[in-house]
């Protein structure tokens, strides 16, 4: 979908509210425009928390270092996507995240090593057990980024810095969200604005990704590598 710039969004909001359209936003000296800038940012913060938007879905990989137990997350991490933590070396899921009691039990047990790497999320770090040795391991997971904006050059950003910055969310969601906050701030009726925002939000969620094909047979479209559907009853390739 086409992304709108901060200035384009601000002009649309001002036009719909009946205000003069601004020629600049970030460098404006008009307190109302600066207030609108804050509300656009706040509306984007709200939209970010509403849904796992595909435009912000990010795949992250990291490789272990010998003797290093904990690893930092990307600085733009908003939240994790569940069931995406995998051990790429062994091609199987990581075991976790462990709870506090589970982690302590593992740490004090006599289990010296294990083919399955366990992990715990604590102090904004990922702790691994067993502690990685000399052989490097690569792990991967997906997360939601909080970089809701991009610069004119296309670089992800977590805040609005220039009028030319683009907002990665649906335009109408941002417009209606900011209008709702503006009307509430001046004690005006927000009933219609809330309906508009809720409708735009539901539309954006429903169209963010294509719908999956439903199958009454029960499978989700992913077929196993080996099954009675692809193994012959006899012969096995002429052997």
N, C-alpha and C positions, 0 to 999 in steps of 0.2 A: 504494500500500500504506500501511497505517496506520503512523505513526511513533511509537515509544515514547520516553518521557522518560528522562532519566538515572536518576531515582529508581526508575522502574518496572523498568528493566534491572537496576539494582543489587539490588532486592528479589528479582527472579527468580533471579539468580546465587546470592545468599546462601541462598535457599530450597532450591535444587538442591544446594548444597554442605553443607547442614545447619547453616548459621549463623543466628543471630538476624537478622531482617530489619531494616534500618535505617529510621529515620524521616527522616534527612537524610544527604546525602553530601558536598557541597562544604564545608559548614561543620562537618562532624563532627570531633570530637576523638579519635575511635577510629582508631588507626594502621592497623588492618586495613581499615577502610572507605576511608581515604585511599589505601592501597595498591591497593585494588580500583578506585578512581577512576582511578589511573594506568594500571592494566591495561586498563580499558575504553577509555581514550584510545588506548593502544598497539594494542589490537585493531582499533580503527577505522582507525588509521594503516596497519596491515597490509592490511585489507580494501580501503582506498583504492587501494593499489598492485597489487591483484590483477586489476583489470578496469576497463574504461571504462564505469562505471555511468551509465545514462541520467539519473538524478536529479542528477548533478553535471556533466553535459554543458552547456557554456555557449557561447553565440554572442556574439562581441565585434566591434564595429566601431569604427574610429577614422578621423579626418579629418586630413589633413596640414596643416602650416603652412608658409608660404614660407621656404625656406632651412633648414628643420630636417631633418636627415638621420636621426636616430635617435628611436625611440619606445618608451616603457616598456610592459610587459605589465601586465595586471590583477594586483593584489597577491595574489589567491587562486589564481594559476595553479599547477597541479600538473604538467601536461604537455599537450602540444599534440595535437590530432587531425589526423592526416596528411591531406594532399590537400584541405584546407578553406580554403586561403589564396587569396582572390580579390580582384581589382580590380573594385570595384563600378561604377566609372565606365564602364569598357570591357566589363564583363561577361565577363571571361575570367580564367583562373588567373594568379596571380603566378608569377614565375620564381624558383625557389629551393626550399629554402634553399641558397645557394651555399656551397661549401667555401672554406677559406682561399685556396688557389691560384686558384680561379675568381674569388673576390672581388677579389683583388689584380690579376688580369689585366684585369678589367673596369675597375677604378679607374685603371689606368695606360694603358689603351688610348686610341685616338683617338675612341672612340665618345662623341660629345657628348650625344646624346639617343637615346631609344628609346621606341616605344609600349609596350613591355613593361617593367614595373617589376620589377627584380630585388631580392631581399632576402637578408640574411645575419643569423643569430642570433649575437650576440656580446656578452659582458658583461651578460647579461640584458636586452638591448635588441634591437629590430629595426632594422637599418640598411637604408635604401632607396637604390637607384640607378636612374635619375638622382635627384639631390637634388631634392625637390619645389620647384616654382616658385610663382608667384602663384596659379595655378589650383588650387583644393583638390581633392584626391583622397580617396575613401573606400575603405578596405580592410576586409576582414572575415576572420575565421577562428574556428574552434571550439577550445575547450580544456577540459580536465578541471579543475574547481575542487577545491581542498582544503578547502572549507567543508563539512565533514561533518556539521555540526550547525546547528540553527536555534534562535533564542531563542523565548520564549513568544509574542512578537509576530511571529514568522515571519522574522526577519532572519538571514541566513547568518552562521555563525561557524566559525572554524577550531579552536576549543578549547571545552571544557565549562566554563561559568562559573556556571551555576545548576542546581539540581535539576530545574527545569522545562524545561531545554533538551532539545530533541528530537534524537534520533540518526536520520540519514537512511538508514542501512543496514538491511538485514533483521535483525529482532530476534534470530533464532536464530544468525545468524552472529556477532553481537556477543557474545551470551551464551556460546556455545561457545568463541569466541576468547579471551574473558577467563578462562573456567574453565580452558582449556588453559594459559594463562600462570600462573594461580594454582597449579595442581597442579605445574607444572614448578618454580615458585619454592620449593616446600616439599618437593621431591624425591619426589613421589608418582608412581605409574604414570600415564602420560599416553596410553596406547595407545587406550583407548576414547574418550577426549576428542578425540584427534586424528582418529579415524574420524568422530565426530559433526561436528566442525568442517569436515572435508573434504567430507562429504556435504551439509551445509547450504550451503557455499560453492558447490558445483557446482549445487545446486538454484537458488540465488539468481541465479547467472549465466545459467542456462538460461531463467529466467522473467523476467529483467529487462526484456526487450523481446520483442514478438511475433515469431515466426519468419517469415522471408520465404517467399513463395510460390515454389516451385521450378518452373522451366520447362525442358522438355527441348529447346526450340528454341534455347536459348543466351542469350537476352536477359535482362536483370535486372529487367524490369518498367518500365523507363524507355524511352519511345518517342521517336525523333528527330522534330524538328519537320517536316522534309521528308524524304520517302522515297517509294518506289514504292507504299507502302501508303496514302498520302494525296494523291498527285499524279495527276490523270487522264492517261491515255495521250494524249488529244487534246482540243482545245477550250480547256482551261485557263480554265474559268469563262465560256466563251462568247466569249472574245477571238479 
